Amino acid sequence: MRRIAPAVLVASWTLLVGSLPAHAAPTVDEHTRHPRDNTPDHSYSYSTKTSYEPGQNPRTYQRAPRGFVPVFTENVSRHGSRAAGDSDDGDLLLTLWDRAREEGQLTRLGEDFGPDVRALLAAMAKVGYGNLSGRGKQELHGTAVRMAQRLPQLLDTIVKNGESIDIVSSGQGRAVDSGTVFTDALTQADPALKPLVGPARTDKDLLYFHKSAGGAAYRKWLADDQRLASTLKGLTDRPATRAAARHVLEKIFKPAFVQRIADGEFSSAGDDVTAAKAVYNLYGIAPAMRAESPNGRGWHLDRYLAPRDAEWFGYLNDAEEFYEKGPSFADSNITYKMADVLLDDFFKQVEAKRDGTGKLGAELRFTHAEEIIPLAALMGLPGSTVPAAPQEPYTYADNPWRGASVAPMATNIQWDVFRKGDTYLVRMLYNEKETAFKAGCRPIAKGSRFYDVQELERCFGRTAT
């Protein structure tokens, strides 16, 4: 069977990754540059729209203890980078831009904004709103190739024993397509796997639980909880938001026109904050569409937001994601208790392999941020361990939660299972970085990333003792 050489994999990883994203938003100025292509580096401000990068060099993974061999792998992956869900933000801004152009109210930089937005909207329409972009396909392809390189012995065993590979998704187009891209890349890396890949199936209760029956209580809370609404409104209504909105809009429109927006003259377009958020939203989705940009060099929408303003709107987006999907309030688990169905499935698959009742060699799941973020909180993954006290709003200063590291595009959680005799060990990768299980779970040795399955059952309360 053809395998991709490890040297090629590592070289590709180094080329694609450059430097790893920080878990906390750094402080940058206008002159900070990205080490890969010398573009402005304020990627922390993209929040959960951040494009995927693997979290660890494959050469640095710990080896399995002596005598243990891989017997199973499973994951859950967010879909890859995608086009925006609709054209609403672009349409709103073009309405304002066309009016400002007619009245001579554009700045010199703002004259470029309308054509830039129209070109981006055309590219997204061509891809299909909400669909995987070229970058998204690259992200999933790369993740699959690295899985094949990480577990060549397991893939050989799967082929030898004729074990199945199960592909399951939420049923939403971008999740389905992510599964297709992933499995195509996996079978290209090892063609002998192709007849073992089962037909892709849909399980909304498992991978779209925020919209299924299991999420009914959550949806009611999201719609009706006054504490949630007032907390988010309090964050958005800060003077810093108005100041950032004015900074953003005055890069595009002359001050008098910005004041008219703020005064609500253009009611169909909302106010200044609404318009500035629309600029931020286009800025946020632009990296996902890089492959579709002219010459593949990007859309350069970062020209329209100073780093401090992009960071502020990124913070507001993080706050919304944190409260609505993540650790949220310290006295409630409503945002993440419904993710137990997915964690339970992880354990069921491992236990089936251990007990000899499972016939799978791999279980591959494809879903959305609405599932990944609560699962990270439920599992106590890095960055998702600290809820907010009811009277102390979430801030970057006192909470490690960042959308860019918790749930970027194509984010993934993977469990690799190893066996020696009757003993089964699990290693977890979070965005392809070896990651410890939550506090209270004991690895087989200090500093090890390998955990006995029985210990994980105890730690997560799946056994009586």
MONORCOR-V60589 format. One record per run of one state. SS is the DSSP state (h for helix, s for strand, l for the rest). FROM is the first residue (numbers start at 1). TO is the last residue. If there is no record, write none. Layout:
SS|FROM|TO, SS|FROM|TO
//
This chain:
l|1|5, h|6|17, l|18|32, s|33|33, l|34|39, s|40|40, l|41|42, h|43|49, l|50|57, h|58|60, l|61|68, s|69|78, l|79|81, s|82|82, l|83|87, h|88|102, l|103|105, s|106|106, l|107|109, h|110|127, l|128|131, s|132|132, l|133|133, h|134|150, l|151|151, h|152|161, l|162|163, s|164|169, l|170|172, h|173|189, l|190|190, h|191|196, s|197|197, l|198|200, s|201|202, l|203|203, h|204|207, l|208|208, h|209|211, l|212|212, h|213|224, l|225|225, h|226|236, l|237|238, h|239|250, l|251|252, s|253|253, l|254|254, h|255|262, l|263|266, h|267|269, l|270|271, h|272|292, l|293|293, h|294|296, l|297|300, h|301|304, l|305|306, h|307|325, l|326|328, s|329|329, l|330|336, h|337|355, l|356|359, s|360|367, l|368|368, h|369|379, l|380|387, s|388|388, l|389|402, h|403|406, l|407|411, s|412|420, l|421|422, s|423|430, l|431|432, s|433|434, l|435|449, s|450|452, h|453|459, l|460|465
//
